[in-house]
Amino acid sequence: MAENQTYTKYASNAGAIFTALNVHVDACIITGSLANFDRLKKDLLSNLRFIEQAIIYPGSFELDALVNGVYRSMSGELKPKVYT
C-alpha cells in the first residue's frame, strides 16, 4: 500500500469512529513514535480538518507503560486479565 493511501486509511478509520460514536471531537492527539513523522501528521490532519485542534505529543512511552502494567500485576496491585 502506498504511503499516502496508508495515511488516508488512518484518517478514514478515525472519521468512522467519530461518526459511529456520534460525538463532537475537540482535538486530535497524535502520540508515540507516530508523532515523529511529519508527513503522517500533515496528511492525517488535512483529512481530519473538521477537528478544531491538533495536539502532538512525541515520544515512545509504550515500553514504560508496559513495564508499569507488568509491575502492578506482579505486585498484586492489578489483577491480570485472561483473554481466550
N, C-alpha and C positions, 0 to 999 in steps of 0.2 A: 504494500500500500504506500502510495506517495506520501511524503511528509505533510503536505498541505491537506490531503484527504484525512490524515490522522487527526489533525487539529480541528478540522471541520466536524469530524465524528465526535470528538470530545465536546465541542460546543453543542452539537445536536443532542447528545445524551444529557447534558446539563439542562438544556431548554426543555427536554421531555420531562425531566424530573420536576422542574418548576411548574410546568403545566399540569402534571398529574397531581401534584400536591396542592395546586390552586392557591399559591401563596404569593405575596409581594416579596421580591428579593431586594434587600437593601444593599448588598455588596457581594462581590465575588472575591473569595480569598484563595489565592494560589500559594501553596506551601511546599516545603520539602525541596527536593532536587529539581522538580519541575519549574520552580520559581527562578531557576538559573538560566532557563532557555528563553532568550529574548524573542525569538520568532514565535514560540508557542504562546507567550504572553500576548504578543501583538495580534496574532491570528485569532486566538481564543477570545480575547476581549473585543475584537472588532466584530465577531459573530454574536457576541452577547452584549451588544451596545445598549440594550434596554436596561441593563443594570447600571445604577447610578454611580457606584463607587467600586473601585478595584483596590484590594489590599494585597500586597506582595510581601510574603514572609519567607525569605530564602533560608536554606539550611537543611541539613539532613539529621533530623532528630528521631527518625524511625527506630534506629537501634537503641537509643536511650529509652524510648517508650517501651520497647520490647523487653529490655533488661529490667526496667522498673516493674513491669507486669509479672515477669518471672519471679522477681524478688518478693513481691507482695503475695504471690501464690505460694511460694516455698515457705514463707514466714507465717502462713496461716491467715494473713490479713484478707486475702481474697480467695474465694473458693473457685477452683478451676472449673470451666465448663467442658463438658464432653460432647462432641459432635459426632453423630453417626451418619 
